[in-house]
């Protein structure tokens, strides 16, 4: 009698502990996803590929403006970036 009662209680205790641990893992994961989602929504988490293209074009324009690259090099690199900028007055 004591053996079956004690084994049953210990078995239930282990499952209860595992269920509680699983519950808190799920809660923490949901909180992490909520914070990451809100940061992404606010635009603070990462930049998009469009931002990288704009940044690369800005660097290219700055190098051209400083005279580090020629007009031909600028045009070649601009084409590789996929950008078309007719607003830049070049000689």
N, C-alpha and C positions, 0 to 999 in steps of 0.2 A: 504494500500500500504506500509506504513512504517513497519507495523508489519511483513508481509511476507518477506520483504527484510531484515530486521534486523535478523529475525529468521534464514533465509537461511545463512546469513553471519556468525552468531554465530555457527550454526551447522557445517559449513565448517571449521571454525577455530578450533573447538574441534577435528574434524577428522584429520585436518592437524597437530595439536599438538600431537595426539596419533600416527600418522604415523611417525612423526619426532622422538618421543621418542622410538618407536619400532626400527627404523633405527639405532639409536645410541646404543640401547641394543644389537642388532645384531652385530654391528661393535665391541663393547667391548668384546662380547663373542668370536668372531672370533680372536681377538687379544690374548685373554687368551688362547684359544686352540692352537694358533700358538706358543706362548711362551712355553706352556706346552709340545707341540710336539717337539719343538727344544731341550728343556731340556731333554726329554726322549730319543731323538735321540742321544744326546751328552752323555747320560749315567749318568746324574746328578740328575734325578728325583727320581728314586727308584731302588732298586736292585731286581734281580730275585730270584726265589726259589733256583736256582743252586748256587748263591752267598751265600745264607743262609746255604746250605748244606756244602759248602766249609768252611765257617766260623765255623760251628759246628764241623766239622772234625778237623779243626786247634785247636780249644779249647780242644777237646778230646785228641789230640796228645800232647798238652802242659801239660795237667793234668797228662797224663801218663809219660811224660818226667820228671815232677817234683816229681813223685812218689806218687801222690795223689790217684791214682787208681791202682788196680792190673791188671795183664795181662788178667785174666778172665773177669774182669769188662770192660776193654778196648774192648775186643773182642765182648762182649755182646752189648755194646753201639754202636760199629761200625756196627754191624749187624742191629741194630735198625735204624741206620741212612741210611742204604742201601749202605754203602761204602765198598769197598774192596781195601785195601792198603797192598800190599805184599812188598812194598819198605821199610817198617819199620822192622828193625831187632830187634826181641824180643827174650829173652832167652827161 
